[in-house]
Amino acid sequence: MTPVNGKSRRSQMFLQARRSDKNIFLDALNFFDGFQVWATMPADMVGFVREVGKPFFVDPMSYVFPLPTKQLLNEDETKLKPAVLKLAANYSDLVASTISNRSITSADLIEQLEVLDELVAKSLMYQRTKFDTPEPNLFNSHYDKYDRLAEGGVDVPHETTATTPFTLIPPYFHFHSTDDSWYTTTLRCARMARKFLRPGETSYPVLLMDKSCLKQPSLNRIIKDFGGSNADGFIIWINGLKEEDATPTDIAGLSALISGLSLNGRPVYKLYGGFLSVLLSDSGLDGFSTSVTSKTAYSVRSYGGYGKAAQPKFYIPRLHRNYPIEEAAHIMRAYPFLKCDCLVCQQAYAGNMDRFVSRMVISGCVENHFLNVRKAEMDEAASGSREMFTRIDDTLSRLSADVSDEIKHLRNWQSVFSTATPGMPLVHDIPKAAAAFRAM
């Protein structure tokens, strides 16, 4: 794969800061670059992220206000979630008074300039001040972890106390097409954010869209409109699209969107990224966020759900996707070459599949395995993706036809990013291919 501007790129990975994963984060400080946090994050997690000292950005979560009221109710469905009400009150008087009765509409915002002004200004202020602290913690218990890493030859960039997001995010909303009024509202918020920035601050609008927007003519319009918004960078969220389910058309469109937005050197990030996001670094993607469960999708339609806690899953590196632990064991027994040899797996079961399930269900084991593997993938991609595609080609050749559904995503990635030749894939010039796709 030809690196952008002729240079190797290494993506950044931002982990979604969840309370249940705190110990995992502290044991893996050199395996990720920062945090994605939510505007509704409780105080204890704010303190945790602040003291870990890594870069972070705050999702303003403005997309929740137009959701159906039922999605915003608490678990017993008697009243609105307190966190949502508090967020609305911090952003806009009109939003706060409206959502108690009905969902916000785009007309509520774009037909009243002063309301949109207030929403943008206050949401940026909220992000700017959420992590404020009167004085730094001089006895931060995490400092010694960084010191030990440095003694071992691993220097992990961090601040004494992280109190300022590395960028601010204007309010944004889910749009289905470029004709959607929520598209117009999101674009206006992105443009208006400039007048509320302080010296040295940047703004990265979030483009929360359906995958149908990855086709022409929507693609060119998004690149033109947001590229001309004077934003300092961009964050992409394709609503509900699992990277493993992305079609070649989806992937080519996503690559073209990233390439187009990054043409002037502006950073582009993606929410809910997986291995496809690692590959997209050569299209201009600077980084992505993920959870330690390696989920590659989230839909706004899922907000507010109170289902059972997700069961831990095991990420099979050669298949670049995760599976329930028992299913992963079955797959690797059938195809032993798929076993993982990362440090966590070596220590946990050392290739002995009779021990695999009992060891991998131990709290934190599959998550630490995932972080080890993902870091190795990102390091390898930064040096060039040829070997990665050679391995994918080998995986495809060694799996039988009865698992075709399990490897469809690998074939899709190959079809977009490479042209198979005997023994070695030839990787396309992705920026050039993306430019051709935009011109269609």
Phi, psi and chi 1 to 4 in degrees:
 res  aa     phi    psi   chi1   chi2   chi3   chi4
   1 MET       -  130.9 -171.6  175.5  -69.2      -
   2 THR   -79.8  117.6  -56.4      -      -      -
   3 PRO   -63.6  150.9  -20.6   32.7      -      -
   4 VAL   -61.9  135.1  172.0      -      -      -
   5 ASN    57.3   21.9  -60.1  -36.2      -      -
   6 GLY    74.7    9.2      -      -      -      -
   7 LYS  -116.6  148.4  -60.5  178.0 -179.0  178.6
   8 SER   -71.0  145.3  -64.7      -      -      -
   9 ARG  -122.2  144.1  -55.1  174.7   60.6   92.5
  10 ARG  -120.8  119.7 -171.7 -170.6 -172.2  -77.0
  11 SER   -66.2  154.3  -68.7      -      -      -
  12 GLN   -99.1  145.7  -67.6 -178.5  -57.1      -
  13 MET  -121.0  121.8 -177.8  168.9   71.0      -
  14 PHE  -105.8  123.6  -70.6   78.3      -      -
  15 LEU   -88.2  141.9  -65.8 -178.1      -      -
  16 GLN   -74.4  120.4  -66.2  155.4   10.5      -
  17 ALA   -80.2   97.3      -      -      -      -
  18 ARG  -111.1  142.2  -57.7  178.5 -172.4  -83.1
  19 ARG   -56.6  -40.1 -179.8 -175.9  -75.4  125.2
  20 SER   -66.7  -13.7   57.6      -      -      -
  21 ASP  -105.9    9.9  -60.2  -35.0      -      -
  22 LYS   -57.0  -45.7  -73.2  167.0   70.2  171.1
  23 ASN   -66.1  -35.2  -70.3  -25.9      -      -
  24 ILE   -63.8  -43.5  -65.8  169.5      -      -
  25 PHE   -58.7  -44.7  -60.7  146.8      -      -
  26 LEU   -68.2  -25.7  -67.0  178.4      -      -
  27 ASP   -88.3   -0.9  -71.2  -23.8      -      -
  28 ALA  -136.8   41.0      -      -      -      -
  29 LEU   -63.6  -24.2  -68.2  173.7      -      -
  30 ASN   -97.2   12.4   58.9  -38.7      -      -
  31 PHE  -108.7   -1.3  -74.9   80.1      -      -
  32 PHE  -148.7  165.7   66.1  101.6      -      -
  33 ASP  -105.3  -16.8  -60.4  -75.3      -      -
  34 GLY   174.2 -165.2      -      -      -      -
  35 PHE  -126.3  143.4  -71.0  110.3      -      -
  36 GLN   -97.9  124.8  172.6 -170.9   -9.8      -
  37 VAL  -122.5  162.2  -55.7      -      -      -
  38 TRP  -107.8  150.4  -68.7  -87.0      -      -
  39 ALA   -60.8  -26.2      -      -      -      -
  40 THR   -90.9    9.6   55.7      -      -      -
  41 MET   -58.0  132.2  176.5  176.0  -79.3      -
  42 PRO   -70.5  163.7   23.5  -32.7      -      -
  43 ALA   -60.1  -37.2      -      -      -      -
  44 ASP   -65.3  -36.1   65.4  -48.2      -      -
  45 MET   -75.7  -31.1  -79.2  -57.3  -66.0      -
  46 VAL   -59.5  -46.0  167.3      -      -      -
  47 GLY   -63.1  -38.7      -      -      -      -
  48 PHE   -63.4  -51.1  173.6   80.9      -      -
  49 VAL   -61.9  -40.2  170.2      -      -      -
  50 ARG   -59.5  -43.1 -172.8  167.7   54.9 -147.5
  51 GLU   -79.6  -27.8  -68.1 -171.4    2.9      -
  52 VAL   -63.0  -34.3  168.4      -      -      -
  53 GLY    84.5   11.7      -      -      -      -
  54 LYS   -90.6  159.7  -76.2 -177.9  175.5  -79.8
  55 PRO   -58.5  151.7  -23.3   33.9      -      -
  56 PHE  -151.6  160.7   66.7   91.8      -      -
  57 PHE  -133.6  153.0   63.2   92.2      -      -
  58 VAL  -108.4  119.3 -179.5      -      -      -
  59 ASP   -75.7  116.5 -178.6  -14.6      -      -
  60 PRO   -69.5  -15.3   25.3  -34.4      -      -
  61 MET    60.3   26.1  -63.4 -179.7   63.2      -
  62 SER   -63.7  -19.6   48.5      -      -      -
  63 TYR   -62.9  -15.8   67.3   85.8      -      -
  64 VAL   -75.5  -25.1  -56.0      -      -      -
  65 PHE   -65.0  -33.9  -59.2  135.1      -      -
  66 PRO   -83.2   -3.0  -12.4   28.8      -      -
  67 LEU   -66.4  154.6  -66.4  177.6      -      -
  68 PRO   -54.5  140.5  -25.6   34.5      -      -
  69 THR   -53.4  -34.6  -59.2      -      -      -
  70 LYS   -59.3  -32.3 -174.7  170.3 -177.3  176.9
  71 GLN   -72.8  -16.0  -78.2 -171.8 -109.7      -
  72 LEU  -100.7    3.0  -53.9 -176.9      -      -
  73 LEU   -81.1  155.6  -62.6  178.2      -      -
  74 ASN   -72.0 -178.9   61.1    8.7      -      -
  75 GLU   -62.0  -34.8 -167.5  164.1    2.6      -
  76 ASP   -88.7    5.2   62.1   11.6      -      -
  77 GLU    58.6   34.2  -61.0 -172.7   -9.1      -
  78 THR  -101.9  -25.8   58.6      -      -      -
  79 LYS  -157.6  168.9   54.6 -174.3  177.6 -179.4
  80 LEU   -67.3  149.1  -70.6 -179.9      -      -
  81 LYS   -57.6  131.6  -62.5  174.3 -172.6  -70.0
  82 PRO   -57.2  -36.1  -25.5   34.1      -      -
  83 ALA   -64.6  -36.4      -      -      -      -
  84 VAL   -70.1  -44.0  171.6      -      -      -
  85 LEU   -61.3  -42.6  -80.5  171.5      -      -
  86 LYS   -64.3  -40.9 -177.8  178.1  178.9 -178.6
  87 LEU   -62.7  -46.2 -167.2   65.5      -      -
  88 ALA   -60.8  -41.5      -      -      -      -
  89 ALA   -63.6  -32.3      -      -      -      -
  90 ASN   -75.1  -22.0  -84.5  -69.1      -      -
  91 TYR   -97.8  -42.7  -74.0    1.6      -      -
  92 SER  -164.2  133.0  162.6      -      -      -
  93 ASP   -62.8  -41.0  -66.2  -23.3      -      -
  94 LEU   -66.6  -43.8 -180.0  139.0      -      -
  95 VAL   -60.9  -44.6  171.3      -      -      -
  96 ALA   -61.8  -42.0      -      -      -      -
  97 SER   -75.4  -28.6   60.7      -      -      -
  98 THR   -78.3  -44.6  -58.9      -      -      -
  99 ILE   -68.3  -14.9   64.4  169.8      -      -
 100 SER   -70.1  -18.4  -63.3      -      -      -
 101 ASN  -115.2  -35.2  -57.8  -58.8      -      -
 102 ARG  -160.6  171.2   61.1  170.2  175.3   83.5
 103 SER   -73.0  151.0  -57.4      -      -      -
 104 ILE   -71.2  141.2  -75.8  -72.0      -      -
 105 THR  -109.4  160.6   67.6      -      -      -
 106 SER   -62.7  -32.3   55.5      -      -      -
 107 ALA   -63.0  -33.8      -      -      -      -
 108 ASP   -57.2  -29.7  -69.6  -32.6      -      -
 109 LEU  -100.8  -51.2  -57.3  178.8      -      -
 110 ILE   -79.5  -13.8   59.8  179.0      -      -
 111 GLU   -91.5   -2.5  -67.9 -178.8    2.5      -
 112 GLN  -133.1   95.0  -58.0  179.7   73.9      -
 113 LEU   -57.4  -38.3 -175.7   59.9      -      -
 114 GLU   -66.6  -29.7   68.5  -80.6    4.1      -
 115 VAL   -70.5  -44.3  173.0      -      -      -
 116 LEU   -65.0  -39.6 -156.4   58.8      -      -
 117 ASP   -56.8  -48.8 -117.7   26.0      -      -
 118 GLU   -62.5  -43.8  178.6 -171.0   36.4      -
 119 LEU   -60.8  -46.3  177.2   65.4      -      -
 120 VAL   -66.2  -49.7  174.9      -      -      -
 121 ALA   -61.0  -45.5      -      -      -      -
 122 LYS   -74.7  -32.7  -73.5 -170.8  173.7 -179.1
 123 SER   -68.7  -37.3   67.2      -      -      -
 124 LEU   -66.8  -41.0  -64.5 -178.3      -      -
 125 MET   -63.1  -39.1 -179.5   60.3   74.6      -
 126 TYR   -60.4  -45.9 -174.3   82.4      -      -
 127 GLN   -64.3  -38.0  -63.8  167.3   57.2      -
 128 ARG   -65.8  -32.8 -169.7 -177.9  -76.7  131.8
 129 THR  -110.9   -7.6   60.0      -      -      -
 130 LYS   -58.5  -33.8 -175.9  174.2  178.2   65.6
 131 PHE  -101.4   11.2  -76.3   71.6      -      -
 132 ASP   -59.0  144.5  -84.1   -6.6      -      -
 133 THR  -140.6  142.0 -179.4      -      -      -
 134 PRO   -61.7  -31.8   19.0  -31.7      -      -
 135 GLU  -158.4  150.4   56.8 -173.5   52.7      -
 136 PRO   -66.3  152.5   23.5  -32.4      -      -
 137 ASN   -84.5  107.1 -178.8    0.3      -      -
 138 LEU   -78.4   -6.0  -59.4  179.6      -      -
 139 PHE  -121.4   42.0  -57.8   97.8      -      -
 140 ASN   -62.1  122.1 -168.8  -38.1      -      -
 141 SER   -71.6  -10.9   60.4      -      -      -
 142 HIS   -89.7  -12.1  -51.4  -41.0      -      -
 143 TYR   -60.1  -40.8  -64.5  168.0      -      -
 144 ASP   -65.4  -26.5   57.2  -11.6      -      -
 145 LYS   -65.9  -42.6  -67.3 -179.9 -179.0  -72.2
 146 TYR   -65.8  -38.1  -70.4  112.7      -      -
 147 ASP   -62.6  -42.0  -69.9  -19.4      -      -
 148 ARG   -66.5  -37.7  -73.5 -164.3  -63.5  -88.0
 149 LEU   -63.6  -41.5  -74.6  168.6      -      -
 150 ALA   -64.2  -39.5      -      -      -      -
 151 GLU   -62.6  -29.9  -69.6  170.4    2.7      -
 152 GLY   -87.1    6.3      -      -      -      -
 153 GLY    92.2    8.5      -      -      -      -
 154 VAL  -114.6  104.1 -179.0      -      -      -
 155 ASP   -92.3  111.0 -173.4   16.3      -      -
 156 VAL  -101.4  115.5 -179.8      -      -      -
 157 PRO   -59.8  135.8  -22.1   33.2      -      -
 158 HIS  -165.9  163.8   62.4  -77.7      -      -
 159 GLU  -106.6  160.0  -60.1  -69.8  -24.0      -
 160 THR   -59.7  -46.4  -58.3      -      -      -
 161 THR  -145.8  123.3  -56.8      -      -      -
 162 ALA   -89.9  113.5      -      -      -      -
 163 THR  -121.1  -10.9   59.2      -      -      -
 164 THR  -123.0  126.5  -54.7      -      -      -
 165 PRO   -59.3  147.3  -17.6   28.9      -      -
 166 PHE   -72.2  -17.7   80.7   84.8      -      -
 167 THR  -152.1  162.1 -168.1      -      -      -
 168 LEU  -107.0  147.7  -60.2  176.4      -      -
 169 ILE  -117.1  119.0  -61.4  175.1      -      -
 170 PRO   -64.1  159.0  -16.4   29.1      -      -
 171 PRO   -54.7  144.1  -24.3   34.6      -      -
 172 TYR  -145.8  162.4   67.7   94.7      -      -
 173 PHE  -143.6  158.7  -55.0   92.1      -      -
 174 HIS   -76.4  123.3  173.9 -148.3      -      -
 175 PHE  -119.3  144.4   55.9   87.4      -      -
 176 HIS   -91.7  -24.2  -59.8  -84.3      -      -
 177 SER  -159.5  172.4   73.0      -      -      -
 178 THR   -76.4   -6.9   52.6      -      -      -
 179 ASP   -93.3   -4.9  -65.2  -36.4      -      -
 180 ASP   -71.1  135.1 -170.7  -23.9      -      -
 181 SER   -63.8  -23.0   57.4      -      -      -
 182 TRP   -72.2  -24.8  -74.9  117.4      -      -
 183 TYR   -64.0  -47.7  174.2   84.2      -      -
 184 THR   -59.9  -41.5  -56.8      -      -      -
 185 THR   -65.0  -44.2  -52.7      -      -      -
 186 THR   -62.2  -42.7  -61.2      -      -      -
 187 LEU   -64.1  -41.9 -179.3   59.1      -      -
 188 ARG   -63.5  -40.2  -71.5 -170.2 -177.0  179.3
 189 CYS   -62.8  -40.8  -71.6      -      -      -
 190 ALA   -62.0  -41.2      -      -      -      -
 191 ARG   -72.0  -39.2  -70.2  170.7  171.7  165.2
 192 MET   -69.9  -25.0  -68.6  174.3   66.8      -
 193 ALA   -58.9  -30.4      -      -      -      -
 194 ARG   -56.4  -39.3  -59.0  -57.5  -52.2  174.3
 195 LYS   -74.9  -11.3   68.2  179.1 -178.6  179.3
 196 PHE  -104.3    0.8  -62.3  113.6      -      -
 197 LEU   -78.5  144.8  -65.2 -177.7      -      -
 198 ARG   -94.2  163.6  -63.3  174.2  178.0  176.0
 199 PRO   -53.7  131.9  -28.2   36.3      -      -
 200 GLY    89.0  -11.4      -      -      -      -
 201 GLU   -86.3  153.7  -68.7 -178.3  -23.6      -
 202 THR  -126.1  162.2   61.9      -      -      -
 203 SER  -132.2  135.7   66.9      -      -      -
 204 TYR  -122.4  102.9  -70.7   20.3      -      -
 205 PRO   -67.6  148.8   19.9  -28.6      -      -
 206 VAL   -96.7  130.5  171.9      -      -      -
 207 LEU  -102.8   94.3  -77.5   63.8      -      -
 208 LEU   -95.4  104.2  168.9   53.4      -      -
 209 MET  -136.3  160.5   67.1 -175.8   79.4      -
 210 ASP   -75.8  157.5  -74.5  -10.7      -      -
 211 LYS   -67.3  -18.1   72.1  171.9 -171.4  174.7
 212 SER   -62.1  -20.7   59.1      -      -      -
 213 CYS   -75.7   -6.3  -64.6      -      -      -
 214 LEU   -85.5   12.2  -63.1  174.6      -      -
 215 LYS  -115.1  162.7  -59.6  175.4 -177.3  177.3
 216 GLN   -77.6  148.6  -63.0  -64.2    8.8      -
 217 PRO   -89.6    0.8   34.1  -37.2      -      -
 218 SER   -58.5  -39.8  -62.4      -      -      -
 219 LEU   -58.1  -49.9 -164.2   61.3      -      -
 220 ASN   -65.1  -36.0  -87.7  -14.5      -      -
 221 ARG   -66.5  -41.6 -179.4  175.1  173.8 -174.0
 222 ILE   -61.3  -45.8  -67.3  169.8      -      -
 223 ILE   -62.2  -42.1  -67.4  170.4      -      -
 224 LYS   -68.0  -47.2  179.4 -179.2  177.8 -178.7
 225 ASP   -67.8  -52.3  -72.6  -14.2      -      -
 226 PHE   -77.2  -31.6  -79.6   88.7      -      -
 227 GLY   -62.7  -26.7      -      -      -      -
 228 GLY   -96.0   12.1      -      -      -      -
 229 SER   -88.8    0.3   67.6      -      -      -
 230 ASN    64.4   20.1  -68.2  -38.5      -      -
 231 ALA   -68.6  152.3      -      -      -      -
 232 ASP   -86.8  -16.3  -60.2  -71.0      -      -
 233 GLY  -173.6 -176.7      -      -      -      -
 234 PHE  -144.1  152.8  -53.4   93.5      -      -
 235 ILE  -128.5  127.9  -60.2  173.9      -      -
 236 ILE  -106.5  135.7  -63.3  169.4      -      -
 237 TRP  -135.7  109.4  174.9    0.6      -      -
 238 ILE   -90.5  108.1  -49.9  -59.2      -      -
 239 ASN   -57.7  118.8 -171.8   51.3      -      -
 240 GLY    71.7    2.9      -      -      -      -
 241 LEU   -86.5  111.8  177.9   63.5      -      -
 242 LYS   -73.4  134.0  -66.8 -178.6 -179.8  178.4
 243 GLU   -59.9  -32.3  -70.6 -169.2  -11.4      -
 244 GLU   -70.2  -20.1  -58.8   81.9    8.3      -
 245 ASP   -99.6   -1.4  -65.6  -20.0      -      -
 246 ALA   -66.5  132.6      -      -      -      -
 247 THR   -79.9  164.9   66.5      -      -      -
 248 PRO   -54.6  -37.0  -30.1   37.1      -      -
 249 THR   -65.0  -42.1  -60.7      -      -      -
 250 ASP   -59.6  -46.3  -62.6  -27.4      -      -
 251 ILE   -65.8  -45.3  -60.6  166.8      -      -
 252 ALA   -62.6  -39.8      -      -      -      -
 253 GLY   -66.0  -41.5      -      -      -      -
 254 LEU   -63.8  -43.3 -175.5   56.3      -      -
 255 SER   -60.8  -43.0  175.2      -      -      -
 256 ALA   -65.6  -39.1      -      -      -      -
 257 LEU   -63.3  -46.5  176.2   61.5      -      -
 258 ILE   -62.6  -46.6  -67.3  165.8      -      -
 259 SER   -61.1  -42.1  178.1      -      -      -
 260 GLY   -67.1  -41.9      -      -      -      -
 261 LEU   -70.5  -26.2  -69.1  172.9      -      -
 262 SER   -96.1    5.6   64.2      -      -      -
 263 LEU   -57.6  -35.2  -79.4  177.6      -      -
 264 ASN   -94.2   20.8  -65.2  -38.7      -      -
 265 GLY    82.3    9.9      -      -      -      -
 266 ARG   -82.3  138.0  -74.8  178.9  -74.8 -172.1
 267 PRO   -66.1  146.1  -18.3   30.8      -      -
 268 VAL  -130.3  129.3 -179.7      -      -      -
 269 TYR  -121.2  164.0  -68.8   83.2      -      -
 270 LYS  -132.0  136.6  178.5  178.7  177.4  -68.3
 271 LEU   -86.7  145.7  -60.3 -174.0      -      -
 272 TYR    61.3   58.6  -51.8  101.8      -      -
 273 GLY   -96.6  155.6      -      -      -      -
 274 GLY  -136.3 -148.8      -      -      -      -
 275 PHE   -64.3  -33.7 -176.4   71.7      -      -
 276 LEU   -59.3  -37.2  175.8   58.7      -      -
 277 SER   -66.3  -32.9  -66.5      -      -      -
 278 VAL   -61.7  -45.9  175.9      -      -      -
 279 LEU   -63.5  -34.4  -62.7  178.1      -      -
 280 LEU   -73.0   -2.1  -73.8  166.6      -      -
 281 SER   -59.5  -30.6   64.3      -      -      -
 282 ASP   -81.9   -2.0  -75.6  -29.1      -      -
 283 SER   -93.2   -6.8  -62.8      -      -      -
 284 GLY   116.6    4.6      -      -      -      -
 285 LEU   -75.8  122.5 -168.8   66.6      -      -
 286 ASP   -87.6  -19.2  -70.3   84.7      -      -
 287 GLY   176.0  178.5      -      -      -      -
 288 PHE  -157.3  164.1   55.7   91.4      -      -
 289 SER  -109.6  155.5   72.6      -      -      -
 290 THR  -158.8  166.5 -173.7      -      -      -
 291 SER   -99.7  165.7   67.0      -      -      -
 292 VAL   -72.9   -4.6  -66.1      -      -      -
 293 THR   -88.7   -1.6   61.6      -      -      -
 294 SER    62.6   26.8   66.7      -      -      -
 295 LYS   -64.1  140.6  -76.7  180.0   59.2  176.2
 296 THR  -114.3   18.7   64.8      -      -      -
 297 ALA  -158.2  152.1      -      -      -      -
 298 TYR  -153.0  136.0 -178.8   73.3      -      -
 299 SER  -110.3  138.7  171.1      -      -      -
 300 VAL   -61.0  -23.6  -64.7      -      -      -
 301 ARG   -67.2  -15.7  -60.0 -179.3 -173.5   90.1
 302 SER   -88.5  -10.4  -58.9      -      -      -
 303 TYR   -60.2  136.6 -179.9   81.3      -      -
 304 GLY    89.0   -0.6      -      -      -      -
 305 GLY   -71.1  149.0      -      -      -      -
 306 TYR  -123.9   52.8  -69.1   97.6      -      -
 307 GLY   -78.3 -177.6      -      -      -      -
 308 LYS   -68.6  153.4  -66.4 -178.7  179.6  178.6
 309 ALA   -61.8  138.5      -      -      -      -
 310 ALA   -65.2  138.7      -      -      -      -
 311 GLN   -77.6  145.2  -65.1  -59.9  -54.7      -
 312 PRO   -62.3  143.9   20.6  -31.4      -      -
 313 LYS  -124.6  155.7  -66.3 -175.1  177.1 -178.4
 314 PHE  -107.2  128.9 -177.0   83.7      -      -
 315 TYR   -87.2  115.3 -178.7   83.9      -      -
 316 ILE   -88.4  110.3  -61.1 -177.8      -      -
 317 PRO   -57.3  -42.5  -25.0   34.4      -      -
 318 ARG   -71.1  -23.2  -82.7 -144.4  172.3 -150.4
 319 LEU   -95.2  -12.8  -62.2 -177.7      -      -
 320 HIS    54.8   43.0  -60.1  -65.1      -      -
 321 ARG  -159.1  165.2   65.1 -174.5  -58.0  172.4
 322 ASN  -109.5  159.0   56.0   11.4      -      -
 323 TYR  -141.8  153.3  -61.9   85.3      -      -
 324 PRO   -52.1  145.6  -26.1   34.9      -      -
 325 ILE   -56.2  -44.6  -67.6  176.6      -      -
 326 GLU   -63.0  -39.9  -67.1  -81.8    3.1      -
 327 GLU   -68.0  -39.4 -175.2  176.7  -10.7      -
 328 ALA   -60.7  -40.6      -      -      -      -
 329 ALA   -62.1  -43.1      -      -      -      -
 330 HIS   -61.4  -44.0  174.1   75.7      -      -
 331 ILE   -64.2  -43.8  -68.0  171.1      -      -
 332 MET   -75.2  -26.1  -70.8 -172.0  -69.9      -
 333 ARG   -67.9  -39.4  -75.6 -167.0  179.4   98.3
 334 ALA   -71.4  -32.9      -      -      -      -
 335 TYR  -132.2   82.9  -60.7   96.2      -      -
 336 PRO   -57.0  -25.3  -26.3   35.8      -      -
 337 PHE   -66.5  -12.3   80.8   95.5      -      -
 338 LEU   -84.4   -5.4  -65.7  176.4      -      -
 339 LYS   -60.1  148.7  -68.1  178.8 -175.3  176.8
 340 CYS   -95.3  140.9  177.5      -      -      -
 341 ASP  -116.7   24.4   61.2   -2.1      -      -
 342 CYS   -64.9  166.5   77.7      -      -      -
 343 LEU   -59.5  -40.1 -179.6   61.1      -      -
 344 VAL   -63.4  -44.7  173.8      -      -      -
 345 CYS   -67.7  -38.0  -72.0      -      -      -
 346 GLN   -60.6  -42.5  -70.8  177.0   20.8      -
 347 GLN   -74.4  -30.4  -66.0  175.2  -17.1      -
 348 ALA   -81.9  -49.2      -      -      -      -
 349 TYR  -138.8   -6.6   67.3  100.1      -      -
 350 ALA    48.1   39.8      -      -      -      -
 351 GLY    81.6   -4.3      -      -      -      -
 352 ASN   -86.3  102.2 -178.1   -7.3      -      -
 353 MET   -67.5  -17.1  -65.2  -53.5  -62.0      -
 354 ASP   -67.9  -21.3  -68.4  -24.5      -      -
 355 ARG  -101.5   -8.8  -59.4  174.6   57.4 -161.8
 356 PHE   -58.3  -55.0  174.6   79.1      -      -
 357 VAL   -64.3  -46.6  173.5      -      -      -
 358 SER   -63.4  -30.5   62.5      -      -      -
 359 ARG   -85.0  -36.9  -61.9  -56.5  -59.0 -118.8
 360 MET   -75.5  -18.5  -78.8  -63.6  151.0      -
 361 VAL   -79.0   -8.7  -64.5      -      -      -
 362 ILE   -63.5  134.1  -64.1  173.2      -      -
 363 SER   -53.1  128.4  177.5      -      -      -
 364 GLY    89.5  -11.2      -      -      -      -
 365 CYS   -69.7  -50.6 -160.2      -      -      -
 366 VAL   -67.2  -31.0  -67.9      -      -      -
 367 GLU   -69.2  -43.6  -67.8   86.7   -5.4      -
 368 ASN   -67.7  -35.9  -76.5  -45.9      -      -
 369 HIS   -58.6  -47.3  150.3   76.7      -      -
 370 PHE   -60.1  -45.5  164.7   69.7      -      -
 371 LEU   -64.1  -38.5  -69.8  174.4      -      -
 372 ASN   -61.1  -47.9  -89.4  -96.7      -      -
 373 VAL   -67.1  -44.2  171.7      -      -      -
 374 ARG   -63.2  -39.9  179.6   49.2   46.1   83.1
 375 LYS   -62.8  -40.9 -176.1  176.5 -174.3  -62.4
 376 ALA   -63.2  -40.1      -      -      -      -
 377 GLU   -62.3  -43.9  -68.6  172.1  -17.0      -
 378 MET   -69.0  -37.8  -66.1  172.1   68.9      -
 379 ASP   -63.3  -42.6  -71.2  -16.1      -      -
 380 GLU   -66.6  -41.9 -174.4  174.2   18.1      -
 381 ALA   -62.9  -34.0      -      -      -      -
 382 ALA   -65.8  -23.8      -      -      -      -
 383 SER   -92.3   -4.2  -59.3      -      -      -
 384 GLY   123.0  144.8      -      -      -      -
 385 SER   -97.5    2.2  -56.3      -      -      -
 386 ARG   -58.3  -46.4 -174.4  173.6  -67.0  -84.7
 387 GLU   -64.4  -33.1  -70.4  -59.7  -40.1      -
 388 MET   -65.2  -41.9  -56.4  175.9   85.1      -
 389 PHE   -73.4  -31.1  -81.9   97.5      -      -
 390 THR   -60.8  -41.9  -59.9      -      -      -
 391 ARG   -68.8  -39.6 -167.7  158.0   47.4 -109.4
 392 ILE   -61.4  -43.4  -71.5  175.0      -      -
 393 ASP   -60.4  -40.8 -161.3   45.9      -      -
 394 ASP   -66.0  -42.0  177.8   67.9      -      -
 395 THR   -60.1  -46.3  -61.1      -      -      -
 396 LEU   -60.5  -38.3  -69.1  170.1      -      -
 397 SER   -73.0  -21.4   68.9      -      -      -
 398 ARG   -99.3   -6.6  -64.9  171.3   68.5  175.2
 399 LEU   -98.8  145.6  -67.2  174.4      -      -
 400 SER   -84.0  167.3   60.3      -      -      -
 401 ALA   -63.9  -22.9      -      -      -      -
 402 ASP   -74.4   -3.6   61.9   -9.7      -      -
 403 VAL  -115.9   25.9  -65.7      -      -      -
 404 SER   -58.9  -35.5   58.3      -      -      -
 405 ASP   -66.7  -31.4  -73.6  -16.3      -      -
 406 GLU   -74.3  -19.5  -62.5  -62.6  -31.3      -
 407 ILE  -117.3   10.8   57.2  177.3      -      -
 408 LYS   -59.0  -38.5 -175.0  177.1 -179.4 -179.3
 409 HIS   -64.2  -35.4   60.7  -66.5      -      -
 410 LEU   -64.9  -41.0  -60.4 -179.3      -      -
 411 ARG   -64.7  -39.4  -64.0 -166.9 -172.2  -79.6
 412 ASN   -63.2  -43.2  -73.3  -19.4      -      -
 413 TRP   -63.0  -42.7  -63.2  -16.8      -      -
 414 GLN   -61.2  -40.8  -77.8  -80.2   44.4      -
 415 SER   -66.4  -29.7   71.7      -      -      -
 416 VAL   -87.6  -44.0  175.3      -      -      -
 417 PHE   -93.9  -14.7  -69.1  121.9      -      -
 418 SER  -149.0  160.4   65.4      -      -      -
 419 THR  -117.5  116.2  -58.9      -      -      -
 420 ALA   -69.1  133.5      -      -      -      -
 421 THR  -130.5  159.8   59.1      -      -      -
 422 PRO   -53.8  117.7  -27.0   35.6      -      -
 423 GLY    85.8  -21.7      -      -      -      -
 424 MET  -156.3  122.5 -178.2   68.4   71.2      -
 425 PRO   -69.6  141.8  -12.6   27.0      -      -
 426 LEU   -98.2  120.5  -71.1  175.5      -      -
 427 VAL   -92.3  135.0 -178.3      -      -      -
 428 HIS   -65.7  157.8  -72.5  146.9      -      -
 429 ASP   -76.8   97.6 -177.2  -26.0      -      -
 430 ILE   -62.3  -45.4  -64.6  -58.2      -      -
 431 PRO   -58.3  -38.7  -27.2   36.6      -      -
 432 LYS   -68.7  -41.9 -173.5 -179.3  -65.8 -177.2
 433 ALA   -63.7  -38.8      -      -      -      -
 434 ALA   -65.3  -40.3      -      -      -      -
 435 ALA   -63.1  -39.6      -      -      -      -
 436 ALA   -64.6  -38.5      -      -      -      -
 437 PHE   -64.7  -40.3 -175.4   86.6      -      -
 438 ARG   -66.0  -28.9  -67.5 -161.5  -51.3  -85.1
 439 ALA   -82.3   -5.1      -      -      -      -
 440 MET   -65.1      -  -69.8  171.4   57.2      -
